Amino acid sequence: MFRRTLTPEDIGRIVRNTRKAAGLRQDELAGAAGVGLRFLVDLERGKPTAQIGKALQVLQVLGCSFEITPPPEAEDTKSK
């Protein structure tokens, strides 16, 4: 099965489009997610060094899901 790897730019575009669809301004989303406006602006621009914890907070507030699937060999080591 092919799974696409998201880039920081992809995540930023998803955040921006979802925020706009929800009718939220950047400052409103930043406040609801407990992050600074500057962080949200950088996240929407695809800044590659955005903090993952804060990015996950924003995605959660927007109702986005985020899935990480480890490769099969990593799953095999879990049971050993």
C-alpha positions in Angstrom: 0.0 0.0 0.0 1.4 3.4 -0.9 1.4 6.0 1.8 2.4 9.5 1.1 4.9 11.2 3.4 3.7 14.7 4.4 6.0 17.6 4.2 5.9 20.6 6.6 4.4 22.5 3.7 1.6 19.9 3.3 0.8 20.2 7.0 0.8 24.0 6.9 -1.6 23.9 3.9 -3.9 21.5 5.7 -3.9 23.6 8.8 -4.6 26.8 6.9 -7.4 25.3 4.7 -9.1 23.6 7.7 -8.9 26.8 9.8 -10.4 28.9 7.0 -13.1 26.3 6.4 -14.0 26.5 10.1 -14.2 30.3 9.8 -11.4 30.9 12.3 -8.9 33.7 12.2 -5.3 32.8 13.0 -5.4 34.5 16.4 -8.6 32.6 17.3 -7.1 29.2 16.4 -3.8 30.1 18.2 -5.7 31.0 21.3 -7.9 27.9 21.2 -4.9 25.7 20.7 -2.8 27.4 23.4 0.0 28.4 21.0 1.3 31.8 20.0 0.2 33.6 16.9 3.8 33.6 15.5 3.9 29.8 15.9 0.7 29.4 14.0 1.8 31.7 11.2 5.1 29.7 10.9 3.2 26.4 11.0 0.9 27.5 8.2 3.9 28.6 6.1 5.4 25.1 6.5 8.3 26.0 8.7 10.2 22.7 9.0 11.4 23.4 12.6 7.9 23.8 14.1 7.6 22.0 17.5 5.7 18.7 17.0 3.8 19.0 20.3 2.4 22.4 19.5 1.6 21.3 15.9 -0.3 18.3 17.3 -2.3 20.7 19.6 -3.3 22.8 16.6 -4.3 19.7 14.6 -6.3 18.4 17.5 -8.3 21.6 18.0 -9.1 21.6 14.2 -10.3 18.0 14.5 -7.6 16.6 12.2 -6.3 13.2 12.8 -2.6 12.3 12.5 -1.5 8.7 12.0 2.0 7.3 12.1 2.5 3.7 10.9 5.8 2.2 11.8 7.4 -0.1 9.3 6.7 -3.8 9.7 10.2 -4.6 11.1 9.6 -2.1 13.9 6.3 -3.8 14.8 8.1 -7.2 14.9 10.6 -6.0 17.6 7.7 -4.9 19.8 6.6 -8.5 20.6 10.2 -9.8 21.3 
